[in-house]
Amino acid sequence: MANRKIELLAPAKDALTAIAAIQCGADAVYIGAECFGARQAAGNTIADIKQVTDSAHQYYAKVYVTLNTLLFDDELAIAEKMIHQLYEAGIDGLIIQDVGLLELDLPPIPLIASTQMDNSTLEKVKFRQDIGFSRAILARELTLDQIRQIRGGTSIELECFIHGSLCIGASGQCYMSYALGGRSGNRGQCAQPCRRLYSLKDATGKTIVDNRYLLSLKDLNLSQHLEELIDAGVSAFKIEGRLKDIPYVANTTAFYRRELDKILAKKKLQKSSSGSVQFDFEPNLDKTFNRGFTDYGIAGLISKIGSIDTPKSVGELIGVVKKAERTFFIIDSKEELHNGDGICFFDWQQNLSGTTANRAEGQKIYPQKINEIYVGQKIYRNYDHQFAGKLSGNPAQRKIALSIIVQEIQSGLTLIGTDEDGNKADVEIISDKKPALKKDAATETFKKQLGRLGNTIFQCIDLKIDTQDMYFVPASQLNDARRQLVEQLLQVREVNRPRQTVKISKNNVPWPQKHLTFTGNVLNKKAEDFYHRHGVETIEPAAESGLNMTGEIVMRTKYCLRKELNLCQHYGEKKSAEPLILQDEDGMEYQVRFLCGQCGMEISLGHEED
């Protein structure tokens, strides 16, 4: 494992976003196909995905497609056909959740176990490995110690999320959206009930907290734990955000590219793709969408991780209002606001509001609306106009290092190019080898014309002229040779591009459990066949089959409302705090049981009085 390559994996809602991520240094992107992805609103045609693979593969970057929802029986044939089309389009891996797919006739494509498969224990990850998966995407709620334990008992590639929005419930095990209105996260249709307003009550009906976003979490940020994760055995680092725009993807990818590169240089490890990136901006995670950040207790300690005042992006704290007049306010800040910046703030009721800075004159700001701004109020910037402008064009250039040597042959000269991956190509320059009258000028012409690679993926880092004399060659002939060299190198790179093919062979390795409840997510006959073959005796159908979820646990989470609200009674595992009641905006009630000792909650639809 010491010589493994490290992958930075970026999200892409479409082809343009994917290409921007690659240019900003992503070693791989993950993107949804036309259907059956866990983000239903982020589908892409086969043609669009082919465009992405063609672009990414130039840099030996990879493209993974998400087909990570549960499927009904009549959808399996459609999925099977689409997987073959995706394979022909050149994708490098398929992220799946539904094990029914493993019973189909799949092409030899690497399979990646989605985090929706609840890859939260050594036993589950080992099972994925033993049935042929190439990679497992770890559950977000795991700690470093738990990841080390999984690594110690497996050899499968491990991928983990390092940045972006957090699901409060265990991925693939959250049924709250489905129970609320029939929109299932396991079908790519999550209604995000965790971002709604709730009131919290005790068993007597007394309100403890009224109308707050009690299930909304801050965003994940593991930038301070990257080296620990590498040491724990993680090989792929994933940024969340397949619904995010290009500025978000470009900024976060660029930030983590720089952070990882520092660590890889220190540990003498390699990234999994080619090329280096030059940025035309300074990456800053505070300047694109975020709800504040948390490490989600990856090191074992969980601090305040809720974003209970708003589920929206607040951005970066700018300063405090020290004077508010009828048309302007003055802010005490070291940060400078600009015309067109978006600003936000919490009003007297602690609700998030916002406006635009129409004009900024140092600390004197003329906002579009000022009626909710008061002295002592904290002002945040959730849209940096100047920063966004830098990301709207071509914020980065990615180039592959190329060395060129010019040598003599009988018919003239030969141009030999070798890229950073060791790929070679050569082009013959027919010449009578007439010595140049002006040696220095001829040398400069060679360097200038052969080094003009600006519109290609290459950058010449070394040019040697290894000839007996300095010869005159017309600039047009040198340009033609350079173009031919680039074309040949691209062809050679594609021939030599690392590829992985994996043919899943059916076996009967036992699943760790003999009995599956609806949390096993079995929605089709093929999935039933799969689990029966792996030793499961009884199978309850998935919630999405139409189960009545009243009284059922619809979410388990490591988040604890008592701890977040300073109501923790510090019970151990032998005793748990009294359950509480969550009530949403529509009056729907949920019982909240607390998992004291291990920390966390279980949320059930309805409560004991029902």
TORLUM-279118 format. One record per residue (C-alpha): y, x, z. Coordinates in steps of 0.5 Angstrom, whole numbers, padded with zeros to 4 digits, always signed. Example, Ala and Ser with C-alpha at 12.3 -4.5 7.8 and 13.67 -1.06 7.14 Angstrom:
BEGIN
-0009+0025+0016/-0002+0027+0014/
***
This chain:
BEGIN
+0000+0000+0000/+0005+0006+0001/+0006+0007-0007/+0007-0001-0008/+0013-0003-0012/+0018-0007-0009/+0021-0013-0012/+0027-0017-0012/+0026-0024-0014/+0032-0029-0016/+0032-0036-0017/+0034-0039-0024/+0036-0047-0025/+0036-0045-0033/+0036-0039-0038/+0043-0037-0037/+0042-0036-0030/+0036-0033-0030/+0039-0028-0035/+0045-0027-0031/+0040-0025-0025/+0036-0020-0029/+0043-0017-0031/+0045-0016-0024/+0039-0013-0022/+0033-0018-0021/+0026-0015-0022/+0024-0022-0023/+0026-0029-0023/+0023-0036-0022/+0024-0042-0026/+0022-0049-0027/+0018-0052-0033/+0020-0059-0036/+0016-0062-0030/+0012-0061-0024/+0017-0056-0020/+0019-0057-0013/+0026-0058-0015/+0026-0064-0020/+0033-0063-0022/+0032-0056-0025/+0027-0057-0031/+0027-0052-0037/+0024-0053-0044/+0018-0048-0046/+0023-0045-0051/+0028-0044-0046/+0023-0040-0042/+0021-0036-0048/+0028-0034-0048/+0028-0032-0041/+0021-0028-0042/+0024-0024-0048/+0030-0022-0044/+0027-0020-0038/+0021-0016-0041/+0026-0011-0044/+0027-0009-0037/+0020-0010-0035/+0022-0015-0030/+0018-0021-0029/+0018-0029-0030/+0015-0034-0026/+0014-0041-0027/+0014-0046-0021/+0009-0052-0022/+0009-0053-0015/+0008-0060-0013/+0002-0065-0012/-0001-0068-0018/-0004-0075-0019/-0010-0075-0023/-0007-0077-0030/-0002-0071-0029/-0007-0066-0029/-0009-0066-0037/-0001-0065-0038/+0000-0060-0033/-0006-0056-0036/-0003-0056-0043/+0003-0054-0041/+0000-0048-0037/-0003-0046-0043/+0004-0046-0047/+0007-0042-0041/+0002-0037-0042/+0003-0037-0049/+0011-0036-0048/+0009-0030-0044/+0010-0032-0037/+0008-0027-0032/+0005-0032-0026/+0005-0039-0024/+0007-0041-0017/+0003-0047-0015/+0001-0052-0009/-0004-0057-0012/-0011-0054-0011/-0014-0059-0016/-0011-0054-0022/-0016-0049-0020/-0021-0054-0023/-0018-0054-0029/-0019-0049-0035/-0013-0044-0034/-0011-0038-0038/-0012-0031-0035/-0005-0032-0031/-0004-0029-0024/-0003-0035-0019/+0002-0035-0014/+0001-0039-0008/+0007-0043-0006/+0010-0043+0000/+0009-0051+0000/+0001-0049+0001/+0003-0047+0008/+0001-0040+0008/+0002-0039+0016/-0004-0036+0018/-0008-0030+0017/-0014-0035+0015/-0010-0039+0010/-0008-0033+0007/-0014-0029+0007/-0017-0035+0003/-0012-0035-0002/-0014-0028-0003/-0021-0029-0004/-0021-0035-0009/-0017-0031-0013/-0009-0032-0012/-0005-0025-0014/+0000-0027-0009/+0002-0031-0003/+0009-0033-0001/+0009-0033+0006/+0012-0039+0011/+0019-0038+0012/+0018-0039+0020/+0013-0033+0021/+0016-0027+0025/+0015-0020+0024/+0009-0019+0028/+0005-0025+0025/+0007-0022+0018/+0004-0015+0020/-0002-0019+0023/-0003-0022+0016/-0002-0016+0012/-0007-0012+0017/-0013-0017+0015/-0011-0018+0007/-0010-0014+0001/-0006-0020-0003/+0001-0019-0005/+0006-0022+0000/+0012-0025-0002/+0017-0028+0003/+0024-0031+0003/+0030-0027+0005/+0036-0031+0003/+0038-0038+0002/+0038-0045+0005/+0032-0047+0010/+0027-0052+0010/+0027-0054+0018/+0020-0057+0017/+0014-0052+0015/+0014-0052+0007/+0009-0057+0004/+0008-0060+0011/+0014-0064+0012/+0013-0072+0010/+0020-0074+0013/+0023-0076+0006/+0017-0079+0004/+0017-0083+0010/+0024-0085+0010/+0024-0088+0003/+0018-0085-0002/+0021-0079-0004/+0017-0074-0003/+0018-0066-0002/+0011-0065-0005/+0013-0068-0011/+0020-0065-0012/+0024-0071-0010/+0026-0069-0003/+0032-0073-0001/+0034-0068+0004/+0034-0072+0011/+0035-0066+0015/+0042-0066+0012/+0044-0073+0014/+0048-0075+0021/+0043-0077+0027/+0045-0079+0034/+0040-0076+0040/+0038-0081+0045/+0034-0081+0051/+0028-0085+0053/+0033-0090+0056/+0037-0091+0050/+0043-0087+0053/+0046-0083+0047/+0046-0075+0049/+0050-0073+0042/+0053-0078+0037/+0053-0077+0029/+0052-0070+0028/+0048-0067+0023/+0042-0065+0028/+0037-0063+0023/+0041-0058+0019/+0040-0051+0019/+0044-0045+0018/+0042-0041+0012/+0037-0035+0012/+0040-0028+0012/+0035-0023+0013/+0039-0017+0010/+0038-0013+0017/+0031-0014+0017/+0029-0011+0010/+0026-0005+0012/+0022-0008+0017/+0019-0013+0012/+0017-0007+0008/+0014-0004+0013/+0010-0010+0015/+0007-0010+0008/+0012-0015+0004/+0012-0013-0003/+0017-0019-0006/+0023-0021-0003/+0026-0028-0005/+0032-0031-0006/+0032-0039-0005/+0037-0043-0010/+0034-0046-0016/+0039-0051-0016/+0045-0046-0015/+0050-0044-0020/+0051-0037-0023/+0056-0034-0019/+0052-0035-0013/+0046-0032-0016/+0050-0026-0019/+0053-0025-0012/+0047-0025-0008/+0042-0022-0013/+0047-0016-0013/+0048-0016-0006/+0040-0015-0004/+0040-0010-0010/+0044-0005-0007/+0041-0006+0000/+0034-0005-0003/+0036+0001-0007/+0038+0004-0001/+0032+0003+0003/+0027+0005-0003/+0031+0011-0004/+0030+0013+0003/+0023+0011+0003/+0021+0014-0004/+0019+0007-0006/+0020+0004-0013/+0023-0002-0015/+0018-0006-0020/+0023-0006-0026/+0027-0001-0030/+0034+0000-0031/+0040+0001-0026/+0046-0004-0025/+0054-0003-0025/+0057-0008-0022/+0064-0010-0024/+0065-0014-0017/+0064-0012-0010/+0058-0017-0007/+0060-0021-0001/+0055-0026+0002/+0061-0030+0005/+0064-0031-0001/+0059-0036-0004/+0055-0042-0002/+0053-0041+0006/+0052-0046+0012/+0053-0039+0016/+0047-0035+0017/+0041-0034+0021/+0035-0029+0021/+0031-0035+0024/+0028-0032+0029/+0024-0027+0025/+0024-0021+0030/+0022-0026+0035/+0028-0029+0038/+0031-0035+0036/+0039-0036+0038/+0043-0042+0035/+0041-0043+0028/+0043-0050+0027/+0049-0052+0023/+0050-0059+0026/+0057-0060+0025/+0057-0060+0017/+0051-0059+0012/+0056-0056+0007/+0058-0049+0006/+0064-0047+0010/+0065-0040+0007/+0069-0034+0011/+0073-0035+0017/+0080-0033+0015/+0084-0034+0021/+0088-0039+0026/+0094-0043+0024/+0100-0041+0028/+0105-0046+0025/+0104-0052+0021/+0110-0056+0018/+0111-0062+0013/+0109-0058+0006/+0106-0051+0009/+0103-0048+0015/+0103-0040+0017/+0096-0037+0019/+0095-0031+0023/+0090-0027+0019/+0088-0020+0016/+0085-0024+0010/+0089-0026+0004/+0089-0033+0001/+0091-0033-0006/+0093-0039-0011/+0087-0044-0012/+0083-0042-0006/+0079-0047-0003/+0080-0048+0004/+0076-0052+0009/+0077-0054+0017/+0075-0058+0022/+0079-0064+0024/+0080-0067+0031/+0074-0071+0031/+0070-0064+0029/+0069-0067+0022/+0069-0062+0016/+0075-0063+0011/+0078-0059+0006/+0084-0058+0001/+0086-0053-0004/+0092-0047-0003/+0097-0049-0009/+0101-0043-0007/+0100-0037-0002/+0106-0033+0000/+0103-0028+0004/+0101-0032+0011/+0105-0038+0009/+0100-0043+0005/+0102-0049+0001/+0096-0053+0001/+0095-0059-0003/+0094-0064+0003/+0097-0062+0010/+0096-0068+0014/+0090-0066+0018/+0092-0058+0019/+0095-0057+0026/+0096-0051+0030/+0090-0047+0033/+0086-0049+0028/+0081-0045+0025/+0082-0044+0017/+0076-0042+0013/+0076-0040+0005/+0070-0044+0002/+0072-0042-0005/+0075-0035-0007/+0079-0036-0014/+0079-0029-0015/+0072-0027-0013/+0070-0033-0017/+0073-0031-0023/+0070-0024-0023/+0063-0027-0023/+0065-0032-0029/+0064-0027-0035/+0060-0021-0035/+0060-0019-0028/+0054-0013-0029/+0051-0009-0034/+0044-0007-0033/+0042+0000-0037/+0035+0004-0038/+0036+0011-0038/+0035+0015-0044/+0034+0022-0046/+0035+0024-0053/+0033+0031-0056/+0035+0033-0063/+0030+0038-0067/+0029+0041-0073/+0023+0039-0078/+0022+0042-0085/+0025+0036-0088/+0031+0036-0084/+0032+0034-0077/+0028+0029-0072/+0031+0025-0067/+0027+0024-0060/+0028+0019-0055/+0025+0018-0048/+0027+0013-0044/+0026+0013-0036/+0019+0010-0036/+0016+0015-0041/+0016+0011-0047/+0018+0015-0053/+0020+0014-0060/+0022+0019-0066/+0026+0018-0072/+0027+0023-0078/+0034+0025-0081/+0033+0027-0088/+0038+0033-0089/+0039+0039-0093/+0041+0042-0086/+0047+0045-0089/+0051+0049-0083/+0057+0046-0081/+0063+0049-0082/+0066+0047-0075/+0061+0048-0070/+0064+0044-0064/+0067+0038-0069/+0060+0037-0071/+0057+0038-0064/+0062+0033-0062/+0060+0028-0068/+0053+0028-0066/+0054+0027-0058/+0059+0021-0060/+0055+0018-0065/+0048+0018-0062/+0051+0016-0055/+0054+0010-0058/+0049+0005-0054/+0054+0000-0051/+0051-0006-0054/+0044-0004-0053/+0040-0004-0046/+0040+0003-0046/+0045+0009-0044/+0044+0016-0046/+0044+0020-0040/+0042+0027-0043/+0043+0029-0050/+0040+0036-0053/+0041+0039-0059/+0035+0044-0060/+0036+0047-0067/+0037+0054-0070/+0044+0052-0072/+0049+0047-0072/+0048+0043-0078/+0053+0038-0081/+0050+0030-0082/+0055+0025-0084/+0057+0020-0078/+0054+0014-0082/+0047+0018-0082/+0047+0019-0075/+0049+0012-0073/+0043+0009-0078/+0038+0014-0074/+0041+0012-0067/+0040+0004-0069/+0032+0006-0072/+0031+0010-0065/+0033+0004-0061/+0029-0001-0065/+0023+0003-0065/+0024+0004-0057/+0024-0003-0056/+0018-0004-0060/+0014+0001-0056/+0017-0001-0049/+0014-0008-0051/+0007-0005-0053/+0007-0001-0046/+0010-0006-0042/+0005-0007-0036/+0001-0014-0036/-0003-0017-0031/-0009-0022-0033/-0013-0025-0028/-0019-0030-0029/-0020-0035-0023/-0028-0035-0022/-0030-0041-0018/-0033-0039-0012/-0035-0043-0005/-0031-0039+0000/-0031-0043+0006/-0024-0046+0008/-0022-0045+0015/-0023-0053+0017/-0029-0058+0016/-0024-0064+0016/-0017-0065+0013/-0012-0070+0015/-0007-0072+0010/-0003-0066+0012/-0008-0062+0007/-0004-0065+0001/-0010-0068-0003/-0007-0072-0008/-0013-0072-0014/-0020-0072-0015/-0020-0065-0017/-0017-0063-0011/-0022-0066-0007/-0028-0063-0011/-0024-0056-0010/-0025-0057-0002/-0032-0060-0002/-0034-0054-0006/-0031-0050-0001/-0034-0053+0005/-0030-0059+0007/-0034-0065+0009/-0028-0070+0010/-0022-0071+0007/-0016-0076+0008/-0012-0077+0002/-0005-0074+0002/+0001-0078+0004/+0004-0079-0003/-0003-0084-0004/+0001-0089-0001/+0000-0088+0007/+0004-0092+0012/+0007-0086+0016/+0009-0090+0022/+0007-0087+0028/+0005-0080+0024/+0008-0074+0025/+0013-0073+0019/+0015-0066+0021/+0014-0060+0025/+0019-0054+0026/+0020-0048+0030/+0027-0051+0031/+0029-0054+0038/+0034-0059+0039/+0034-0058+0047/+0035-0051+0046/+0040-0052+0040/+0044-0057+0045/+0043-0053+0051/+0039-0058+0054/+0032-0053+0055/+0029-0054+0061/+0025-0048+0060/+0018-0051+0061/+0012-0046+0060/+0006-0048+0055/+0003-0053+0061/+0009-0057+0061/+0013-0060+0056/+0020-0063+0056/+0021-0071+0056/+0021-0073+0049/+0028-0076+0046/+0029-0081+0040/+0033-0079+0034/+0037-0085+0030/+0039-0084+0023/+0045-0087+0020/+0041-0093+0018/+0038-0094+0025/+0031-0091+0023/+0028-0088+0029/+0024-0082+0030/+0021-0079+0037/+0022-0072+0038/+0016-0069+0042/+0018-0062+0044/+0013-0056+0044/+0015-0052+0050/+0012-0045+0051/+0012-0044+0044/+0018-0047+0042/+0019-0052+0037/+0019-0060+0036/+0014-0065+0033/+0018-0071+0030/+0014-0078+0029/+0017-0084+0025/+0018-0089+0030/+0017-0088+0038/+0013-0090+0044/+0016-0097+0044/+0014-0099+0037/
***
